[in-house]
Amino acid sequence: MVEDPLMVQILPDQPSSYTFSKTKSKSILLLIITTTLGLLFVVFYSNIELSSSGWNVKSSFRYSVIIDAGSSGTRVHLFRYWIESGKPVFDFGEVNYLSLKLTPGLSAYADNPVEANTMVAHLVDFAKIFIPVGVLKVTDIRLMATAGMRLLNETVQQQILEVTRKVLRSSGFMFRDEWASVISGSDEGIYAWVIANYALGSLGGDPFQTTGIVELGGASAQVTFVSSEFVPPEFSRTISYGNVAYKIYSHSFLHYGQDTAQEDLYKSLQNSGKGTVIDPCTPKGYTAGKKSLNDSFGILAEESRLTATVQAAGNFSQCRSLTFAMLQKGKENCPYKHCSIGSTFTPNLQGKFLAKEQFYHTSKFFELEEKAWLSKMIPAAKSFCGEEWSKLKEKYPTIKDRYLHGYCFSSAYIVSMLHDSLGFALDDERIKFAEKAGAKNTPLDWALGAFILNNAKARYDYGGKSRKNLGFF
C-alpha cells in the first residue's frame, strides 16, 4: 500500500511524460485528472500537428501501445508512426510519443491480483484519449512485465497476468493473450540495446561500432553488448536489423537491482546476530522506524524477525566492501572461464557503453560530469555517506527520506558493480551515464526498443523459440 497522497509530476525535460503516485482509494480522482490532462493534450498536439511544416496532415498514421510493468511502477507508452516507401518511420519526439506512469508496480498486487485491473484500466483509458476511435481495433496493445513480476512465483504471475488480459481483451484494441507476458531479463536488455543504438544511428551498421548497455533497475541489472568472444548459448542472442546480424551477449542479474540488493543487505544485517550491528551504507543518525522500513524496503519491523539492532554509521569504503562481497557471492562456483558477478559468465567488455536508470539518477544527484564520472563519484559519495543525517536533511529538504538515505548505498553499489566487478576503469572514457541519447535526445527506455523490433519486423533468434513465444507478430 502506497501511503503518499496522489501526486502528479510533470517532468520539465520530458513534456510528454507523466508520473502519478497514488493510493488505491484515489482511483476516481486519478481518472479525472488523467482524462483532463488527456483532453488538454489533444488540443495541444492538434495545434503542433497542424503547424508542423514537415507533416502531411492527411497522412495515414498507425499506432501502437506497450504497457511496461516494472518493479516500481507501470508505464503505458503510446507510439504514432507512419509508412514511407513500404518502411515504417519512427519519431520519438513529443508529438508522436507519450507515456504515463502509475505506481506501485503490478508485483505489488501479489496478495490480491484482482486489484491490478484498476491500474491497467486507467492506463488503457489514458491511451484511448489520444488514439482515434476508428483505428483502435487495428492498434496493437501489449503488456510486458519485467523483474518485479519475475521475482514472484509463476502461479501468482499468471493470476496477475490473467487479470490484465481481461482488461485488454475488452479494451477495444487489437490484443492476443500471449501479448501480456513476463519477459526475460535478456529480452529486456536486448530491447534497451536496440533503442540506444537506434538513437545513436548505429543500428543497421557495423556490429563492433555499436554501443553496449548496462542497466541498474529496482529488482535486476542487465548487461548487453556485442562480443567477439565465444559466448555460451544461454547468454547469446542474435537479432537482424536491415541486412546486418548482431550476436549479442545479454544477461539479467535478477535480485541484483538497486532496491532488491539494498533490501537484502539490510535484512542480512538485521539477522546477523544479537546486539548492535553497524550499517555503513546509511548516513549516521538515520533511524529506520516502522514507516521508514516500509517506505524503503516494503517490509514492516514487526514482520522482519529481527535478531540484531542496526545502527547507521555511514562509511563509503566499508559499504563498498559489503556491496562488493554481495556481488561476488558464489563466484567460487563459476563454471566458466570468466565470471564478473556471482557465478554468471561475462565476456570481456568491448566497445562503448551507456549506463542507465539508477546509474544515471545517482550520478545526477551527485551533480557529476560525464568525464571520469566513476572516479568523481567516490569523493562525492564519501562526503555524503560520512555526513550526519540531520545535516543531509537540511541540505536536501525536498528529497524524501526513503530516497535520500539510499544514495550512500547506491553510490557504493555502483562503484562495486561497474569498477570492482565488471572491470570498468574509474577514468574509463568508454562508459557514460545517460537517460537519453542521440541527436534527438531519444529516451533510453527499453519499451521503445520493443516497439521498434515489433513494428520493423526485425528477425529475432532466441535459441529456437518462435516469435509467437516472444510476443512478436
N, C-alpha and C positions, 0 to 999 in steps of 0.2 A: 504494500500500500504506500503510495507516494504521499507524503504529508504536506508538501508545499501547496499553496493555493494555485489556481490557474495562472499560468504565466505565458504571455505572448512576447516573443522576442523577434523583432525584425532585424536581421543581420545587416549591418551597414555596407559590408563589402560584397553582399550577395543578395540584391534586392528581390530575387526570385525564390528565395529560400526562407522558410519559416520554421520555428521550433515552438511547439506547445508542450508544456508540462502540466499535467492535470491530475486531480483526484477523480476517482470513479464517480463521485457524486456531482461532478461538474460537467457531465456529458452533454446536457441540453445547452448549457451556456457555451460550451466548446463548439457545438454545431452551429449555433447562431453566429458566433464570431467567425468561424470558418466560412460560412455562407456569405456573410457581409464582406469579408476580405476578398472572397472569390468574385463577387459582383463588382467590387471596385476594380479588381484586376482585369475583368472582362472589358471594362471601359478603357482602362489604361492600355491594355495590349491591343485593343482595336485601334486606338489612336496611333500607336507605334507602327502597327502593320500598314496602315494606310499612308503614313508619312515616310515610310522607308522606300527610297527610290529604287533600290535593288530588287524589290519584291514585285512579283506579279500577283495582285490580289485575287485574280481569277484562277490561280493555280490550285490544283487538287492536292491538298495536304493529307498526309497519313499520320496516324497517332499510335503511340504505344505507351503502356503503363507497367512499371515494375514497382512492387512493394518490397522494400528491403527490411526484413525482420531481424534487426540486430540485437545485441545483448543489452544495450542501454536504451533503445528506443526503436520505433518502427517508422520508416520514412517511405512516402509514396513519391515516385518520380514520374513526371509527365514529359513525354517527348513528342515533338512535332517534327516531321521531316517530309521530304518530297523526292520524286524520281526525276532524274535528268539523264537522257540518253540510256535509259534502261538501268541506271545505277542509283542507289539511294544516296541522298545528300543529307548530311547531319550537321546541325548547328546547335551548339550547347550554350548559346548566348541567352540573355534573359527573355527574348521574345519567343524562343522555341523550346525552352526547358524550364520547368518549375518543379519545386519539391516542397513537401510538408512533412515535418517530423512530430510524432507523438511519443510521449513516454508514459509508462515504462515499456520495456521490450515484451514481446509475446511470451518469452520464457517466464515472465513474472506471473503468468496465469496458470502455472503448472498445477496449483491446488484447485483451481476452478476454471477449467478450459473454456466453459461456456461464455464466460465474461469477455473473452477475447473478441467476440463478434462485434461488440460495440466499437472498439478501436478500429477494426478493419472496415466497418461500415462507414465511420467518419472519413477515413482515407479515401474510400471509394466515392463518397459523396463529394469530397473536395475535387477529385479528378473529373467527375462528371460535369462540374461547373464550367470547365474550360474546353471540353470536347463536344463538338456539335452532336446533337442527338441522332442525326441521321447516319453517323458513322460509328456509333457505339458498338453495333453488332459485328463490325469488321475491325475493331480495335482490340488487340490482344492485351490481356492483363495477367500478370504473373506475380506470384509471391515467392520470394526466395529467402529462406531463413538461414541464419549463419550460426556463429559459435554459441550464443546463448541457448539456442534450441539444441545444438549438438551436444550440449552438456546434459540434457535431460534424457531419461531412458526412452526407448523407442515407443513404448506404449503411450506415454504422455505426449511425445512428439506428434504421434498420429492423431491423438484426441484433439490437440490444438489445431493441427492442420485440417482436420475434418470440419471443425467449426468455421475456419476461414474459407474452406471450399464452399460451404453452404452460402456464405455471403457472396462470394464471387460468382457462383452459378446463377444467382438471382440478380446480379448487378446490371445486366444488360450488355456487358462487354463480352467479347469472344473469350471463352475460357475452357480449358480442359483440366480435369482433376490433377493430371501429372504436372501441371504448371504451378501448383502450390507444393513446394517441397523444401526439404532441408538440404542445402547444397554442401558439398565437401569443402574443406578448407583450401585444398589445392585449386578447386574451381574458383573460389573467391580470389585467390592470388592471381590466377590467370586473368580474370576479368580486370583486376586492378592494373596488371601489366599492360593489357590491351589499351585501356583508356589513357594510360601515361604515354605510351608510345604513339598512339593516335594523336594526342595533343602536341607531342614534340615533333611530329612529322616523320617519325622513323618506322612506323608500322607499314609494311609493304616493301621495306628496303633491306639492306644487309643485316642479317641476324646479329652479327657481332658489333653493330653500331647502335643496337637498341639499349634501352635503359632498364635496369632491374628495379624491383620494388621490395622494400622492407616495410612491413606494417605492424603497428602495435595497437591492437584494439583492446576492448574491455576484457574479453574472455580468451582471445587467441592472438598469436603473432604469425605473420606469413613472410616467407622469403621466396621470391620468384625472379629468376633471371635466366638468360641463355647461357648455357655452359658448353664448352668444347670437350669436357671430360666425359668419360663413360658414367652414366647415371643409372642406377638400378631402376628397373621398370616401374616399381611402385612410387618413384619420385619423378618420373619423366612424363611430360605431356607434349604433344605435338599439335600445333594449330597451323592452318594455312590461311594466309590472307593475301588476296591477289594471287600471284604466281610464286609466292615465297613460303616455304615451310620453316617453322620455328620449333626447334627442340628445346624445351624449357624445363629447368628444374623448378618444381613448385611444391612447397610443403607448408602445412599449417601446424603450428605448435599449440595444440589445444591445452588449455589450463595455463598457458604462459602469457595471456593477455595481462595488461596492467592491473585491472581491477581484481581479477581472479588471483594473480600472483600476490598482490598486496594482502588480500583476504587470507590466503593460505599462510603467508608469513605471520600475520597477526595471530591466527589460530594456533600455529605451531608454538609461538611464544606463550600464549595463554596456557597451553597444555604441556609445557616443557618441564614442569615440576612444581614443588611447593615454594612458597616465599615470593620474593620480588625478582622479576626478570626485566632486564634493560632492553628497551626498544630503541635502537639507534636510528630508525627510519622515520621517527616522528619528532618534531621540534619539542624541546623540553618545556614543560609547563602545560602541555596539552593533556587534557583528561578525557578519556573515552568513556562517557556515560552511556546509558541505555540508548538514548536517542541518537547520539553520535555513532555508536556501533551500528545501529540500524541504518542510518543515513549512509555511512561509509561502506559497510560490508554486507548489508541486508540481513544481519543477524542481531538478535537481542541478547543482552547479557545473561538473562536467566535461562537462555536456551543453549549456551555455549559450553557448559560443564567446565568451568574454569578450575584449573589446578594451580595457577600462579597469578600474581598481580603484575600487570605490565606497567612499567614506568617509562614514560617518554624521556629520551635523553639524546636528542638529535646529534648524530655524528656521521657525516657523509662517508668517510673512509670505512667505518665499521659497517654501515648499511651496504656499501658497495661489496664488501666481503660476504655479507649474508646473502645478498641477491645473486652474486656470482656462484655461491655454493648451491643455491636453488637451481640455477641454470645448468650446472654441471652434474647434478644428481643423476646417477645411473650411467654416467659416461663410461664407467669401468666395464659396462656390459655392451659397449659399442661393437657390433659385428662387422663394421665396415672399416675401410682404411682411414676415414676421417669423419668425426662427429664433432660438431661445434656446440650443440645444445643437447644435453642428455645423451641418449643412445641413438639419436637420429642422424642419418647420413646428411652431410652438407658438402657440396663440392667447393673448391677454392673460388673465392669471389672473382668475378670477371666483369669488366666494364664499369659504367657509371650506374649510380643508384639514387633513387628518391626515397627518403624516409618520411612516412606519412602518419596520419592520425595522431596518436599520443606523442610520437617523436616531434611532430610539428607543434602541438599545443604546449608541450613543456618548454620547448625551445623559445616559443614566442613569449611565454610567461617570463622567462629569464632575459628577454629582450636581446637574444643572441643574434649576431650577424652570421650569414651563411659560411663565410670563410673560417675554417678551423673551428667550427661551432662545437664539436665534441670536446676539443681541448678547452674552450672557453666555458663550457658548462661546468667543469669541475670546480674552479674557484667560486663561480656564482652559486653553485649548489652547496659548497662547503659553508659559505657565509649564511645561506638560507637555513640549512639544517641546524647550524650552531646557534641560531638566534632564539631568544625567548619567544614563546608563543604569544604573549601579550603584546610584544613589540611588532610581531608579524601582523597581528590583528589591526594594530594602529596604522601600519604601512599599507595594508591591503584591505581597507574597510568594506569594499564592495564585493569581495570574493567570499563565498560561503565556506564555512569551516570544513565541510566534507571534501571540498576541492583543495583548499589552501594547504591543509596539513599534508596532503598527498604528494605535493611537489618534491618533498625531500626523498620519498621512496622512488617516485618516477624518475628523477634525475639520476639516482644511483643505479636503478634498474636499466636505464637506457645505456649508460656507460658500460655496465656489466654485459649487456646483450651485444651491443654493436662493437665495442672495442675488445673487452676481455674474452668474449665468447666467439663472435663471428670474425673478429680479426681486423676490423677497420682501424687504420692508424688514427690517432687523435687529431692529426692535422691532414687527414686524407681529403683531397680535393674531389675524389670521385663521388662522394656522398653528400647530398644536400637535403635539408628538410623542406617539405613543401605541402601545401594544401591544394594548390592549383599549378598548372603547368602550360607551357606553350605560349605563343604569341597572343592567343585569345583568352589566356587565363582560365583554361578549362578545369572544372573541379575534378580532383582525382578520386572520384567515387566509383567503387567497383561496379555499381549498378549501370553506369554509363558504358563500361566495357561489355557487360552482359547484353545491353541494348544493341551495341554495335555488332556483336557476334550473331545475335538472333536475327537482326534485320539485314545484315550484309550477306547472310547465308554462308558465312565462313565455315569451312570444314573443320571438324574438331575430332581428333583421335584420342580416345580416352581408354586405352587398354582394351579395346574391343567392345566397349559399351556403345549402345546406339545413341543417336541424337535424341530419340524419344526419352530414353532414360535420363538424359541430361536436362530435359525440359526444353529443348530447342525445337524449332519447326521440323 
